[in-house]
Amino acid sequence: MAQMDRKTYWREVRKRTAWLLVIWFIVGYVLSIFLVEPLNTLKIAGVPMGFWMAQQGSIMIFILLILAYAIMMGKLDRAAGVEEDAGTTAPPSQAH
């Protein structure tokens, strides 16, 4: 598999990060703050969805976004040939 160049790699990193930030903004702000009243008309287990999104949903989505970022960056690093092998990184005391 051909490795991608540095410019392509960082363009992909920025693009993927931007998409995840857009999702975070929509869930964290739009659904949890701006659209809370319309969402409160829906119920999840007897709890208004707007309240649920602000209290639980946005946190769960944030954790899923972190997981998605780690998986996507791992795949991108492998495709670019810059992944870290276990045991090739220096321990913290020898990093400097």
Backbone torsions as a table, in degrees:
resi	resn	phi	psi	omega
1	MET	NA	131.7	179.7
2	ALA	-74.7	139.0	178.7
3	GLN	-82.3	148.5	179.1
4	MET	-86.2	156.1	179.9
5	ASP	-79.0	167.3	-175.4
6	ARG	-59.0	-42.4	-178.5
7	LYS	-63.7	-43.9	178.6
8	THR	-64.8	-41.9	179.4
9	TYR	-58.3	-51.2	-177.3
10	TRP	-70.3	-29.5	174.3
11	ARG	-64.2	-42.3	177.6
12	GLU	-64.9	-41.4	178.0
13	VAL	-60.2	-48.1	-179.8
14	ARG	-63.4	-41.1	-179.1
15	LYS	-64.0	-47.2	-179.3
16	ARG	-66.6	-40.6	177.9
17	THR	-63.9	-41.1	179.1
18	ALA	-62.1	-42.8	179.0
19	TRP	-63.3	-41.8	178.8
20	LEU	-66.0	-36.2	176.7
21	LEU	-67.4	-35.7	176.4
22	VAL	-63.8	-44.5	178.1
23	ILE	-62.2	-44.0	178.4
24	TRP	-59.1	-44.1	179.8
25	PHE	-63.2	-45.1	-179.2
26	ILE	-61.4	-47.6	-178.0
27	VAL	-72.8	-46.1	-174.4
28	GLY	-72.9	-35.7	-176.6
29	TYR	-109.0	-54.1	-174.2
30	VAL	-64.5	-53.4	-177.6
31	LEU	-74.8	-36.0	-174.1
32	SER	-87.1	-19.4	-177.1
33	ILE	-122.7	-59.5	-172.1
34	PHE	-71.6	-35.1	-177.9
35	LEU	-107.8	24.6	-176.0
36	VAL	-64.9	-39.7	-178.4
37	GLU	-64.3	-49.5	177.0
38	PRO	-63.2	-35.8	179.6
39	LEU	-69.7	-26.0	-179.6
40	ASN	-67.8	-13.8	176.6
41	THR	-73.5	-20.9	176.1
42	LEU	-93.3	148.3	-179.2
43	LYS	-122.4	141.5	172.0
44	ILE	-120.7	111.3	-177.6
45	ALA	52.5	39.6	177.5
46	GLY	83.6	0.3	-179.1
47	VAL	-106.7	134.5	178.0
48	PRO	-58.5	134.7	-174.9
49	MET	-62.9	-35.2	177.6
50	GLY	-60.6	-44.4	176.8
51	PHE	-64.6	-44.3	-179.8
52	TRP	-61.1	-43.1	179.5
53	MET	-62.7	-41.2	-179.0
54	ALA	-68.9	-35.0	-174.9
55	GLN	-92.5	-41.4	-173.8
56	GLN	-120.0	-45.7	-172.7
57	GLY	-60.9	-44.6	-178.2
58	SER	-66.8	-34.3	177.3
59	ILE	-68.4	-43.5	179.3
60	MET	-63.4	-42.1	178.4
61	ILE	-64.5	-39.7	178.5
62	PHE	-60.5	-44.0	178.1
63	ILE	-63.5	-41.6	177.2
64	LEU	-64.2	-35.4	177.7
65	LEU	-66.6	-38.2	176.5
66	ILE	-63.0	-44.6	177.7
67	LEU	-61.7	-45.7	179.2
68	ALA	-61.1	-41.6	179.2
69	TYR	-61.1	-46.3	-179.5
70	ALA	-61.8	-43.5	179.9
71	ILE	-66.6	-47.2	-178.6
72	MET	-63.4	-41.6	-178.8
73	MET	-70.8	-33.5	175.1
74	GLY	-61.9	-44.9	178.2
75	LYS	-64.8	-41.9	179.9
76	LEU	-65.9	-41.4	177.5
77	ASP	-61.2	-41.9	177.8
78	ARG	-64.0	-42.3	179.8
79	ALA	-64.6	-32.4	-179.0
80	ALA	-87.9	-10.5	-179.7
81	GLY	77.7	26.2	-178.6
82	VAL	-119.3	18.3	-179.2
83	GLU	-70.5	154.3	178.1
84	GLU	-90.0	133.9	174.4
85	ASP	-88.7	145.8	176.7
86	ALA	-62.8	129.8	177.5
87	GLY	92.2	-8.1	179.5
88	THR	-94.5	-9.2	178.2
89	THR	-87.5	146.6	-179.6
90	ALA	-78.5	145.9	174.5
91	PRO	-63.8	158.8	-176.3
92	PRO	-54.0	-35.4	-178.4
93	SER	-68.8	-22.7	-178.6
94	GLN	-106.6	9.4	-175.3
95	ALA	-73.2	-24.2	-176.5
96	HIS	-105.4	NA	NA
